């Protein structure tokens, strides 16, 4: 039995929704991975060293965040070429770097003058050891919410771009493109749009709950 019926090409909608959910999940995960590696690295350097490094990198971040994220992603996609998953990942990953950098910069700047960091500096610890061993573990209470929010934003951004037919396009399955298809048959087959939309909502809601649980388990603050 086909739970959601078939589309105009005779393909099982339920299978396509599951495949599209997997595509969206992988793209969002890869996007957050790019932002969560490059962003905290930039934020750690600017928050710890300050000075000229902070001014240059943060001004570049301000210039990027001055544009709407979707608009900036569209510009990158137009340069790389639409319709390919890897191009979507690169475009969204570049867009998410400044937000992760700004959050991490604030956390590292607040830890720069605490006693255990000063002690490690006086004992001759290298800046990289101070950043990775002493400061990074104490920023998890800030990074965990940023990761979950970033993942959910990446899901919505990928779905929006695919809905506009500039993200992932056929033959690859995409929830955003399927929502665009379902819009034209909402009155005759509403389960197509409802099934696709519910998967998006459940994915975002589920990741949000996981992030909240990890944050409570981690406990504390900076």
N, C-alpha and C positions, 0 to 999 in steps of 0.2 A: 504494500500500500504506500502511496505517496502522500505524505502528511500535508504538504503544501501545494500539491499538484505539480504541473509542469509549466514552463515558460513558453514563449512563442516558438521556440526551436525544439520543443519536446524534451528539454532537459529537466531533470528532477530539481525543483526549487529548493527543497530541504538540503539536498547534498550540496547545491551551489552556495547556500547560505553558510553551511559549515565550512566549506572551502574558502569562501570569502572572509569568514571570521578568522580563519587561520592566517590568511594573507595579511589582514589588517593587524592582527596581533604581532606577527613577525616584523612588519614594517615599523609599528610603534615601538617594539622592543629594540630594534636596531637603531631607531632614531634616538631613543633615550640613552642607549649605550654610547652613541657618539657625543651627545650632550653631556652625559655623566662622566665621560673621560676627559674631554677637552675643556669643558666648562669649569669643573673643580680645579683642574690644573692651573688654568688662568686665574681663577679666583684665589687659589692658595698663594700664587706668586704675588699677586697685587695686594692681597690682604696682609701678607707677612712682610714683604719688602717695602711696600708703599712707594713714595717718591715718584720719580719719573716713570718707572715701570707701571705703577698704578695709574698715573695720569694718561699715559699713551693707550694702554689696553682698555681702560674703562671708557675713554672717549670713543674708541672704536666700537665698543659695546653699545654705548649710547647712540651712536650713529645707526647701528643695526636695529636697535629696539625702537628708534624713531619711526620706522616703517611698520605697518601692520604685518604680523607674522605670515599670514596667508599671502599677502601681496608680495612679500619678499620671497616666499617659497615659489610663487608663480614666476617671478623673474628668473630664479635659478633654474626652474623646470624649463622655461622657454629657452635657456641657454644650453641645457643638457639634452633636451628632447623629451616630450611627454610620452606617457604610456608604458614606461619601464619602471619596474619596482625599485631597482637600484638607484635610479635617478631621483625617485621620490624620497628614498631614505637619505640620500646625500643632501637634497634640498631642505628637508625638514630637520635633519641633524644640524646643519649650519644655522638654521633659524633658532634652534633651541639652545645653542651654546651660550649666548649672552645671558639668558635667564639663569642658567646653572652657575655661570661665573659670578653673577651679582650676588646670588644667595650665598655661595661659598665664600666670597670675599668678605661679606659682613661677618660670617662665622669666624674666619681666620683672623680678621682684624680685632675681634673682641677677645681672642685668645692670645694675641701677640705679647701682651704684657702681664699675663698671669704668672704666678710664682714658679710653677713647675717648668714653664717654658724659659723663664729667666735662668733658672737653675741649670737646665740642660745647655743653655747658651754659655753660661759661665764655666761649665765642665768641658767645654770644647766640642760639643756635638755639632755636626755639620747642619747647615740649613735644611738639607733634604731629610736628614734623620729627624730633625725637630718637626718638620711638616708631616712626615709620614707616620712616625712612631708616636709622637707626643700630641700632635694637634688633630690629625685626621680622625682618630677614633672618637674624639670628643665633639665631632660635628655631625654625628649620625642622626641626632635628634632634629637637625635642620635638613639634612640630605634626604632622609626617608620621605617626608612629606613632599619635597621637591621632586623626587623620583615618581611617586604615584600621581601627582598633579601633572607632571610632564608626560607620563604615559597616557593619561586620559586626554590631555590636549593633543597628543600625537595621533590618537585614535580618531578624534573629531576632525583634525586637520587632514588626515589621509582620506577619511570618508568624504569630507567636503570637496577635496580636490578631485577625487574619483567621481563624485556626483556631477562635477562640472566637466567631466571627460578629459581632464588634463593630468589625472593621476594614473592609477592602475586601470587599464582597459582590457577588453576581451582580446585573446582567449583566456587571460587570467581572470579569476573570480574576484570581485571586490564588492564589499557591502555598499559603498557609496554609489558605484555604478548601478548596482542592482536596485537601489532606492530610486535612482533616476529612471530606470526602466519601469519600476512598479508604479511610478507616479501616473503614467498614462493609462494604467488599467486598475486604478484604485477602486472604481465603482464596480467593475465586473469581477475583480479578484483582489479584494482588500487584504487577504491573508499574505500575499506576496510582500506588500509594504510593511504590514504589521510584524511578520516573522523576521524580516531583515532589521527593522527598527528595534525590536525587542532584543535581538542578539547584541546590537550596539549598546543598548542601555544596560543589559546584564554584564557585559564586559567591563564597562566603565564603573558600574556599581560594585562589581566583584573586586576589581583591582583597588578601588577606594577602600573597601572593607579590609582587604589584606594589608594595605598600607597603614590603616588606622590600628590594626592589631599589632603590627610590627612596632609601631611607634609607642603603643602602650607597654609592650613587652620590653622595649628598650628603656623606656621611662626617663625621667630626669630631663635635663636641658643642658645648655652650655654652661 
